[in-house]
Amino acid sequence: MDVLFSFVIVVVSIIMLWKGADWLVDSAAEIAHTFKISDLIIGLTVVAFGTSAPEFAVTISAAATSQTDISIGNVIGSNIFNLGFILGGTAMIRPISTSEKLFKRDGLFLLATTIFIYFLFFGINGWTDTDSFSQVEGSMLFALLIGYVIFLFVKKDPPEEVHPSSANLMSYLYFFTGLVMIVAGGHYMVEHATIIAEFYDVPEWVIAVTIVAAGTSAPEFATSITAAIKGRHGIAVGNLIGSDLFNLLGVLGLAGMINPTDGLDQYIHGSVVLLVLMVGLTLFMIRTNWKISRTEGAILVTINLVRWYLDFAG
C-alpha cells in the first residue's frame, strides 16, 4: 500500500512540475518580451531556465539530503533525455530549422562544457573508486553559467519580430505560483521515487536517469513541441540547448557546492561518456543542411531507447 501511495505521489508530482513550469515559462516569456529579446535568446535563457526548474528542484533537494546518485544522475539523465527523446521526438513531428549562430556559439559551448565536466569528474584515466566532485569544481561550473548568461545579454540578438504580449501583474503572480509548485513537486518526487526504488531493489541511479529524468524533462518536451509546431524554432531548439547548459553549469554546480562527494558511481562514467557523444551527434545534425530532419530525430530517439534498455537490463 505504501508503494502504491508513492506511485500516486510521483504522478501528482509530475503534474505539479508540468503545470508549474508551464505557468513559469509563459509568465517569464511575457516578462522577457517587454525587453524585445529574440526567440533564440529567450529559448536559451528565460525559457530554458524555467523548464529546467524541475531538474533544479529535484537535484538540489537530493544534494541537500546526501542522495548523490539521484543528484548527479538526474542532471546527466535529463540532458540525455532532452537530446534524445525531446529533441529527437520534436524533429520527428516537425523538422527543426537551426542556424550557424546556434551551432558555433551555443552548441560548441555545450560540447566544451560536457567534455570539461567529464575531466572534472574522472580526469584523463577514466572512472576510479576515488573520483570526486568538490565544492571548488561546483563553484567553477556556476561561475561559467553566470559568464555565459552575461555574454548572451551583452551580445543579444535583435528580435525577429514584435512580440505579441507584455507582462502584467498576473504574469508575476503566475511566475511565483509556478515556482512554488515546481519546488514542491521536485521534493516529493525525489522522496517517493526513492521509496519505489528500494521496494523493487532497483538502484537509485537507474531511477534517476529514467523515471525521474523523464518526469522533470516534461516541461522541456511540452515547450519544444509547441514551439516547433508554431514555427518558433529558436525557442524549440534553444530551450533544449539552454536547458542542458543550465543543468550542467547551474544545477550541477550548485549541487557540488551544497554537497560535494568523494565517490562517484561507475554508472555515472558511462552516462557522461554517452552524453558527450550525444552532444557531438546533435551538433553534427544541427550543421547538416541547418536542419534536424525526421530521420535524424528518429536516430536520437532510438539511441535513448537503447540506453534505457541497457540501464534496466544492467
C-alpha positions in Angstrom: 0.0 0.0 0.0 2.9 2.4 0.8 4.4 1.7 -2.6 1.0 2.3 -4.4 0.7 5.6 -2.5 4.3 6.5 -3.6 3.3 5.8 -7.2 0.3 8.2 -6.8 2.5 10.9 -5.3 5.1 10.6 -8.2 2.3 11.0 -10.7 0.9 14.0 -8.8 4.4 15.5 -8.5 4.9 15.2 -12.3 1.6 17.0 -12.8 2.8 19.8 -10.4 6.1 20.0 -12.2 4.5 20.2 -15.6 1.8 22.8 -14.7 4.1 24.8 -12.5 6.7 25.0 -15.2 4.0 25.8 -17.8 2.9 28.9 -15.8 6.5 29.8 -15.0 7.6 29.7 -18.7 4.6 31.6 -20.0 4.9 34.4 -17.5 8.7 34.6 -17.7 8.4 34.8 -21.5 5.9 37.7 -21.2 8.3 39.5 -18.8 11.2 38.9 -21.3 9.1 40.1 -24.2 8.9 43.6 -22.8 12.7 43.8 -23.3 12.4 42.9 -27.1 14.7 39.8 -26.9 15.0 37.4 -29.8 13.4 33.9 -29.8 16.8 32.2 -29.6 17.9 34.2 -26.6 14.6 33.7 -24.9 14.9 30.0 -25.6 18.4 29.8 -24.3 17.8 31.7 -21.1 14.3 32.5 -19.8 12.5 29.5 -21.2 15.4 27.1 -20.7 15.9 28.1 -17.1 12.2 28.0 -16.4 11.8 24.5 -17.9 14.9 23.4 -16.0 13.4 24.4 -12.7 12.2 20.8 -12.0 15.7 19.4 -12.5 16.9 22.2 -10.2 14.3 21.3 -7.5 15.0 17.6 -7.7 18.8 17.8 -7.9 19.2 20.4 -5.1 16.7 18.5 -2.9 18.7 15.3 -3.4 22.0 17.0 -2.8 20.8 18.6 0.4 19.8 15.1 1.7 23.1 13.5 0.5 21.4 11.4 -2.2 24.3 11.8 -4.5 23.2 9.2 -7.1 19.9 11.0 -7.7 21.5 14.4 -7.5 24.1 13.9 -10.3 22.1 11.2 -12.1 19.1 13.4 -12.6 21.2 16.1 -14.4 23.0 13.7 -16.7 19.9 11.6 -17.4 17.8 14.7 -18.1 20.3 16.1 -20.5 20.5 12.8 -22.4 16.7 12.7 -22.4 16.5 16.2 -23.7 18.7 15.5 -26.7 17.3 12.0 -27.3 13.6 11.8 -26.7 12.7 15.5 -26.7 14.8 17.0 -29.5 14.5 13.8 -31.5 10.8 13.4 -30.9 10.2 17.1 -31.7 12.1 16.7 -35.0 10.1 13.6 -35.9 6.9 15.6 -35.5 8.2 18.6 -37.4 11.8 19.1 -38.7 13.6 21.8 -36.8 15.5 24.7 -38.6 18.8 25.6 -37.0 21.4 28.3 -37.5 25.1 29.0 -37.8 25.0 31.1 -34.6 23.3 28.3 -32.7 26.0 25.9 -33.9 29.1 28.0 -33.4 28.2 29.9 -30.2 25.8 27.8 -28.1 26.3 24.2 -29.5 30.1 24.2 -29.3 29.9 25.8 -25.9 27.6 22.9 -24.7 30.1 20.4 -26.2 33.1 22.0 -24.5 31.2 22.2 -21.2 30.2 18.5 -21.3 33.8 17.4 -22.1 35.1 19.7 -19.3 32.7 18.1 -16.8 33.9 14.6 -17.8 37.5 15.6 -17.0 36.4 17.3 -13.7 34.8 14.0 -12.7 37.2 11.4 -14.0 40.5 13.1 -15.1 42.3 11.5 -18.0 42.2 8.0 -16.7 38.5 7.3 -16.6 36.5 6.1 -13.7 38.2 5.0 -10.4 36.9 4.4 -6.8 38.4 7.8 -5.8 36.7 10.1 -8.2 35.1 13.1 -6.6 33.2 16.3 -7.2 34.3 19.2 -4.9 32.8 22.5 -3.9 35.5 24.3 -5.8 34.6 22.4 -9.0 30.9 23.2 -8.4 31.7 26.9 -8.0 33.7 26.8 -11.3 30.7 25.5 -13.1 28.3 28.0 -11.6 30.7 30.9 -12.5 30.8 29.7 -16.1 27.0 29.9 -16.3 27.0 33.4 -15.0 29.6 34.4 -17.6 27.6 32.8 -20.4 24.4 34.5 -19.5 26.1 37.9 -19.2 27.7 37.3 -22.6 24.3 36.4 -24.2 22.6 39.6 -22.9 25.6 41.9 -23.8 25.7 40.4 -27.3 21.9 39.9 -27.6 20.4 39.1 -30.9 17.8 41.6 -32.3 14.2 40.4 -32.2 12.9 38.6 -35.3 9.5 40.3 -34.9 7.5 42.3 -32.5 6.5 40.1 -29.6 2.7 39.7 -29.1 2.3 40.4 -25.4 3.9 42.1 -22.4 4.0 41.4 -18.7 1.2 42.5 -16.3 0.5 41.9 -12.7 -0.8 38.4 -13.3 2.4 37.5 -15.1 4.3 37.9 -11.9 1.7 36.0 -9.9 1.8 33.1 -12.2 5.6 33.2 -12.1 5.9 32.8 -8.4 3.0 30.3 -8.1 4.6 28.1 -10.8 8.0 28.3 -8.9 6.4 27.1 -5.7 4.6 24.2 -7.5 7.9 23.2 -9.1 9.9 23.2 -5.9 7.2 21.2 -4.0 6.8 18.7 -6.9 10.5 18.2 -7.1 10.8 17.5 -3.3 8.1 14.8 -3.3 9.3 13.2 -6.5 12.7 12.5 -5.0 11.3 11.2 -1.8 8.8 8.8 -3.3 10.9 7.7 -6.2 13.5 6.6 -3.6 10.8 4.5 -1.8 9.8 2.8 -5.1 13.5 2.1 -5.9 14.1 0.5 -2.5 10.9 -1.7 -2.8 11.8 -3.1 -6.2 15.5 -3.3 -5.3 16.3 -1.0 -8.3 19.4 1.1 -8.0 18.8 4.8 -7.3 20.9 5.6 -10.3 18.6 3.8 -12.7 15.5 5.5 -11.2 17.3 8.9 -11.6 18.3 8.5 -15.2 14.9 7.1 -16.3 11.7 7.9 -14.3 12.9 11.0 -12.5 14.7 12.3 -15.6 11.7 11.8 -17.8 9.3 13.4 -15.3 11.5 16.5 -14.7 12.0 16.9 -18.5 8.3 17.0 -19.2 8.2 20.9 -19.3 11.0 20.9 -22.0 9.0 18.4 -24.0 5.8 20.4 -23.9 7.6 23.7 -24.7 9.7 22.4 -27.6 6.8 20.5 -29.2 4.6 23.6 -29.0 7.3 25.9 -30.3 8.2 23.7 -33.2 4.5 23.3 -34.3 4.1 27.1 -34.2 7.3 27.5 -36.2 9.3 29.1 -33.4 12.4 27.1 -34.0 14.6 29.4 -31.9 12.6 28.6 -28.8 12.3 24.9 -29.7 16.0 24.1 -30.0 17.3 27.0 -27.9 15.2 25.7 -25.0 16.9 22.3 -25.1 20.5 23.6 -25.6 20.0 26.3 -22.9 18.3 23.8 -20.5 21.3 21.4 -20.9 23.7 24.2 -20.2 21.8 25.3 -17.1 21.6 21.7 -15.8 25.3 21.2 -16.2 26.6 24.5 -15.0 23.9 25.9 -12.7 22.2 22.8 -11.2 25.2 20.5 -11.1 27.4 23.4 -9.9 25.1 24.3 -7.0 24.7 20.6 -6.1 28.5 20.3 -5.9 28.6 23.5 -3.7 25.9 22.2 -1.4 27.1 18.6 -1.0 30.5 17.6 -2.5 31.1 13.9 -2.9 34.2 11.7 -2.5 32.9 8.8 -4.6 31.2 8.7 -7.9 29.2 5.7 -9.1 30.6 3.8 -12.1 27.3 4.2 -13.9 27.9 7.9 -13.9 31.1 7.4 -16.0 29.2 5.6 -18.8 26.4 8.1 -18.9 28.7 11.1 -19.1 30.5 9.4 -22.0 27.1 8.8 -23.7 26.2 12.5 -23.1 29.4 13.7 -24.7 28.7 11.5 -27.8 25.0 12.7 -27.9 26.0 16.3 -27.8 28.6 15.7 -30.6 26.0 13.9 -32.7 23.4 16.6 -32.1 25.9 19.3 -33.3 26.5 17.2 -36.5 22.8 17.1 -37.1 22.4 20.9 -36.5 25.2 21.5 -39.0 23.8 19.3 -41.8 21.7 21.5 -44.1 21.0 23.7 -41.0 18.0 21.4 -40.1 17.3 18.4 -37.8 15.3 16.1 -40.0 12.7 13.5 -39.1 15.3 10.7 -39.8 17.9 12.3 -37.6 15.2 12.8 -34.9 14.4 9.0 -35.1 18.1 8.2 -34.6 18.2 10.3 -31.5 15.1 8.7 -30.1 16.4 5.2 -30.9 19.7 5.9 -29.0 17.8 6.9 -26.0 15.6 3.8 -26.1 18.6 1.6 -26.3 20.2 3.4 -23.4 17.1 3.0 -21.3 17.0 -0.8 -22.1 20.7 -1.2 -21.1 20.1 0.8 -17.8 17.3 -1.5 -16.8 18.9 -4.7 -18.1 22.2 -3.9 -16.4 
